Amino acid sequence: MIPSQMLKGTLSGCILAIISRKETYGYEIAEKLSGYGFGKIAEGTIYPLLLRLEKNGFVETEYRASELGPKRKYYSLTQLGSEELEAFKNSYNELSNAVNSTLKGGETDEQGSKDAER
Amino acid sequence: MSREARMLRDENNKLEKQLDDKTNEILTDIVVYIRSANISDIDQETVRRDITQMLIDARGRGETAADVIGGDYKAFCDAIIAEIPKLSAKQRIMTAIRDTLPALGLLIGIWVVFSVIEQIINGATWYVTPVSVTDILGGAAMLILATLIVVYITKNSFNAKPAALVCLILLITAVALCAALLLPSRIIFSPNIAADAALVIVIFAAHKIIDNKL
C-alpha cells in the first residue's frame, strides 16, 4: 500500500498518462491505477483530481452515452495537458534518480563502513 | 439560475430517480452540502450530475456509495469544492439577494393578507395597510431566522443536530418576540393595498431578472 502523502504528488501525473493513451472515464482510470499497482483507489478519490485537471485546462470533457448504456464523462488530453505530462515525466525522473541515488549511496556507505571496520 | 443550469437541474432530478432510497439519501446530503459552497449554480448542477452518474454506475456494478466515494462524504465534498472556481464578491451578493427576494415577497404577501383582516375586524379602511416599526423589525427577524436555518442545515447536512437547530430557532424567536413587545408600535406609513401588490410584483420580477443573470 502506497502512503497517501506519497500518492498526492504523483497521482495527477499518472492520471494524465492514462488519459494520454486513450479517451477514458473516471471508473476506468481508477481501475487502471489499481491494475498498475496503486492498490484500490475509489473513483471518488480521483474525481476532485480530474476536476483540477479540467480547471487547469489539461483535460477536456465530453458527457455521452457509453457503449454499455449509461452516460459517462469522458476525459481527453489537451495540448496543455500533453505539455504538463512531459513536465511531470521529467520532474518524476529527476526525483526518481535522486531517490535511487540516495538509497544506493546509503547502501554503499554502509558497506564501506563495514569494510573499514574489518 | 441560467437556462443551462435549470435544464441540468431538471435532468439531474430525473437521473436521481434511478437510485435506491439509501443512496438517494446520501446524495441528498452531498447536494445539500455542496449548495452551501460559494460556487455557481451551473457548477453545483454539473458536480451533482457527475456524482449521480457515478452512483448509478456503481449500483450497476453492485457497489455502494461508500465503495465509490469512500466513507467520509464531507471530505469528498470539501475536496470537490476546493477544485471549483469561487464566485466573485459581486456574484455572491447577487446570489444572496436572489435567494432572499422570494422570501421577502412571500412575507409581504402574507403580511398584507393579515393586515387587511385586521383592518376589517377593527372597522378601519380595509385597503389601507399601516406599517409599524415592529412590522419591519419582525419581518427582518423572520428573514434572518430563515437564512440562518438554511445556512445551518446546509453546512451541517452530514451531522445536523436537531437539538442545536431547535435551540437556534427558539433563541431567535425569543429575541424577535422581545423586540416586538418592548419596542413602540409606531405607524410609520400606511400604503394602499395596490402599492403593496405592486411591491410584491416588483420583488418577484427583480428575483427573476437576477436569477436569469446568474
Interface residues (C-beta under 8 A of the other chain):
Chain A: G26 Y27 A42 E43 G44 T45 Y47 P48 L51 R52 K55 Y63 P70 K71 R72 K73
Chain B: V47 R49 D50 I51 Q53 M54 I56 D57 A58 G60 D67 V68 I69 G70 F76 A79 I80 A82 E83 I84 P85
